[in-house]
């Protein structure tokens, strides 16, 4: 990023990542934390001013982080399926 992080005037949340700035801009120029209105021109200038190298580095880090998370989730999902059929072979006692 070529300038200082954007700060929400309402809650003080700092938008320091390209993905956050783009999400805030596409979401109607609102703060991602409190929903307060942000200056659209300032937000647009920040998104446009982000250096390509910084965007690529951020994307690489996010891909690595999300890749680890998805690998862990896939391991859980690929485990032994539990269909909740324990005891179905036993007959229900008649009362």
BALOBA-1460 file (C-alpha; in Angstrom, 3 decimals):
// residues 95
<rec num="1" residu="x" x="0.000" y="0.000" z="0.000"/>
<rec num="2" residu="x" x="1.320" y="3.414" z="-0.858"/>
<rec num="3" residu="x" x="-0.383" y="5.316" z="1.974"/>
<rec num="4" residu="x" x="-1.331" y="4.789" z="5.610"/>
<rec num="5" residu="x" x="-4.159" y="2.377" z="6.426"/>
<rec num="6" residu="x" x="-7.650" y="3.813" z="6.225"/>
<rec num="7" residu="x" x="-9.294" y="4.304" z="9.594"/>
<rec num="8" residu="x" x="-13.034" y="4.269" z="10.241"/>
<rec num="9" residu="x" x="-14.032" y="7.593" z="11.812"/>
<rec num="10" residu="x" x="-16.791" y="5.858" z="13.793"/>
<rec num="11" residu="x" x="-15.053" y="2.916" z="15.461"/>
<rec num="12" residu="x" x="-11.356" y="3.354" z="14.652"/>
<rec num="13" residu="x" x="-11.065" y="0.101" z="12.666"/>
<rec num="14" residu="x" x="-8.015" y="0.189" z="10.371"/>
<rec num="15" residu="x" x="-8.388" y="-1.214" z="6.874"/>
<rec num="16" residu="x" x="-4.845" y="-2.322" z="6.178"/>
<rec num="17" residu="x" x="-5.309" y="-5.074" z="3.599"/>
<rec num="18" residu="x" x="-6.258" y="-4.804" z="-0.059"/>
<rec num="19" residu="x" x="-8.973" y="-7.443" z="0.297"/>
<rec num="20" residu="x" x="-10.569" y="-5.517" z="3.166"/>
<rec num="21" residu="x" x="-10.440" y="-2.224" z="1.276"/>
<rec num="22" residu="x" x="-11.965" y="-3.790" z="-1.830"/>
<rec num="23" residu="x" x="-14.674" y="-5.523" z="0.204"/>
<rec num="24" residu="x" x="-15.536" y="-2.270" z="1.974"/>
<rec num="25" residu="x" x="-15.705" y="-0.426" z="-1.349"/>
<rec num="26" residu="x" x="-17.838" y="-3.082" z="-3.050"/>
<rec num="27" residu="x" x="-20.088" y="-3.215" z="0.010"/>
<rec num="28" residu="x" x="-21.136" y="0.401" z="-0.409"/>
<rec num="29" residu="x" x="-18.184" y="2.163" z="1.233"/>
<rec num="30" residu="x" x="-19.014" y="0.973" z="4.721"/>
<rec num="31" residu="x" x="-16.783" y="-0.129" z="7.595"/>
<rec num="32" residu="x" x="-16.410" y="-3.885" z="7.817"/>
<rec num="33" residu="x" x="-16.627" y="-3.756" z="11.606"/>
<rec num="34" residu="x" x="-19.340" y="-1.268" z="12.511"/>
<rec num="35" residu="x" x="-21.059" y="-0.579" z="9.173"/>
<rec num="36" residu="x" x="-20.344" y="3.139" z="9.425"/>
<rec num="37" residu="x" x="-20.048" y="5.161" z="6.240"/>
<rec num="38" residu="x" x="-16.546" y="5.637" z="4.809"/>
<rec num="39" residu="x" x="-15.377" y="8.248" z="2.310"/>
<rec num="40" residu="x" x="-15.872" y="6.530" z="-1.046"/>
<rec num="41" residu="x" x="-13.319" y="8.656" z="-2.898"/>
<rec num="42" residu="x" x="-10.641" y="8.004" z="-0.295"/>
<rec num="43" residu="x" x="-11.430" y="4.286" z="-0.325"/>
<rec num="44" residu="x" x="-11.361" y="4.166" z="-4.139"/>
<rec num="45" residu="x" x="-8.022" y="5.994" z="-4.187"/>
<rec num="46" residu="x" x="-6.593" y="3.514" z="-1.679"/>
<rec num="47" residu="x" x="-7.761" y="0.506" z="-3.718"/>
<rec num="48" residu="x" x="-6.412" y="2.006" z="-6.950"/>
<rec num="49" residu="x" x="-3.139" y="2.984" z="-5.300"/>
<rec num="50" residu="x" x="-2.294" y="-0.458" z="-3.965"/>
<rec num="51" residu="x" x="0.918" y="-1.773" z="-5.467"/>
<rec num="52" residu="x" x="0.625" y="-4.928" z="-7.567"/>
<rec num="53" residu="x" x="3.445" y="-6.592" z="-5.646"/>
<rec num="54" residu="x" x="1.639" y="-6.022" z="-2.340"/>
<rec num="55" residu="x" x="-1.615" y="-7.429" z="-3.726"/>
<rec num="56" residu="x" x="0.166" y="-10.544" z="-4.991"/>
<rec num="57" residu="x" x="1.938" y="-11.077" z="-1.651"/>
<rec num="58" residu="x" x="-1.337" y="-10.687" z="0.241"/>
<rec num="59" residu="x" x="-3.056" y="-13.146" z="-2.084"/>
<rec num="60" residu="x" x="-0.252" y="-15.659" z="-1.662"/>
<rec num="61" residu="x" x="-0.444" y="-15.445" z="2.143"/>
<rec num="62" residu="x" x="-4.241" y="-15.807" z="2.102"/>
<rec num="63" residu="x" x="-4.038" y="-18.814" z="-0.227"/>
<rec num="64" residu="x" x="-1.525" y="-20.516" z="2.056"/>
<rec num="65" residu="x" x="-3.577" y="-19.795" z="5.172"/>
<rec num="66" residu="x" x="-6.866" y="-20.876" z="3.620"/>
<rec num="67" residu="x" x="-5.156" y="-23.921" z="2.084"/>
<rec num="68" residu="x" x="-4.102" y="-25.149" z="5.530"/>
<rec num="69" residu="x" x="-7.628" y="-24.545" z="6.837"/>
<rec num="70" residu="x" x="-9.189" y="-26.389" z="3.897"/>
<rec num="71" residu="x" x="-6.761" y="-29.298" z="4.295"/>
<rec num="72" residu="x" x="-7.769" y="-29.667" z="7.950"/>
<rec num="73" residu="x" x="-11.446" y="-29.471" z="7.039"/>
<rec num="74" residu="x" x="-11.007" y="-32.053" z="4.284"/>
<rec num="75" residu="x" x="-9.349" y="-34.456" z="6.731"/>
<rec num="76" residu="x" x="-12.353" y="-34.155" z="9.027"/>
<rec num="77" residu="x" x="-14.794" y="-34.735" z="6.193"/>
<rec num="78" residu="x" x="-12.866" y="-37.708" z="4.822"/>
<rec num="79" residu="x" x="-12.909" y="-39.487" z="8.186"/>
<rec num="80" residu="x" x="-15.110" y="-42.461" z="8.967"/>
<rec num="81" residu="x" x="-18.700" y="-41.536" z="8.163"/>
<rec num="82" residu="x" x="-21.087" y="-41.482" z="11.077"/>
<rec num="83" residu="x" x="-24.585" y="-42.145" z="9.895"/>
<rec num="84" residu="x" x="-26.016" y="-42.310" z="13.393"/>
<rec num="85" residu="x" x="-27.133" y="-45.904" z="12.936"/>
<rec num="86" residu="x" x="-25.642" y="-47.300" z="16.136"/>
<rec num="87" residu="x" x="-28.094" y="-49.736" z="17.639"/>
<rec num="88" residu="x" x="-30.457" y="-49.888" z="14.673"/>
<rec num="89" residu="x" x="-29.988" y="-53.654" z="14.425"/>
<rec num="90" residu="x" x="-31.439" y="-54.054" z="17.898"/>
<rec num="91" residu="x" x="-35.175" y="-54.259" z="18.192"/>
<rec num="92" residu="x" x="-36.974" y="-51.589" z="20.148"/>
<rec num="93" residu="x" x="-38.421" y="-52.939" z="23.365"/>
<rec num="94" residu="x" x="-42.183" y="-53.033" z="23.331"/>
<rec num="95" residu="x" x="-43.667" y="-51.222" z="26.278"/>
